[in-house]
Amino acid sequence: MMDLYSSALRRGADLMHIDLSKIRDQTIDTVAANWHLGFTAFGGPPVHFQILHKKFVEKYKWIDEQLV
């Protein structure tokens, strides 16, 4: 079943000219940048928002203040 899914995903990506290796790399980068949030649940969403803001706006500059 997984081979069928993988095959269909690759065919669809080829038809839409999507680079799956780039998506894989971006996914790995995103998970690596955020894995620690599961361990910092103390404080709830307000703390997570502050952590995410510092990381994505100030450190990585993946987004800017206009998007926040």
C-alpha positions, -999 to +999 in steps of 0.1 A: +000+000+000+028+024+009+045+017-025+013+026-043+011+059-023+047+068-029+044+060-066+013+082-069+030+110-050+060+109-073+038+109-104+018+138-091+049+157-082+063+151-116+032+164-133+031+195-112+069+200-115+074+198-078+109+190-064+102+164-036+137+166-023+133+203-017+101+197+002+118+169+022+147+192+031+123+220+041+103+196+062+134+184+080+145+220+086+111+229+100+110+199+123+146+204+135+138+241+143+107+232+163+112+198+179+118+213+213+083+229+215+070+195+227+093+198+257+085+234+265+047+231+270+049+250+304+034+284+299+011+273+271+004+292+238+016+326+249+051+312+256+050+293+223+041+324+204+070+343+219+094+315+211+082+312+176+084+349+170+120+351+182+129+321+161+111+328+128+111+366+127+144+375+145+167+345+142+159+328+109+140+357+092+117+332+076+089+357+080+088+394+088+068+416+112+042+423+085+031+387+085+029+384+123 
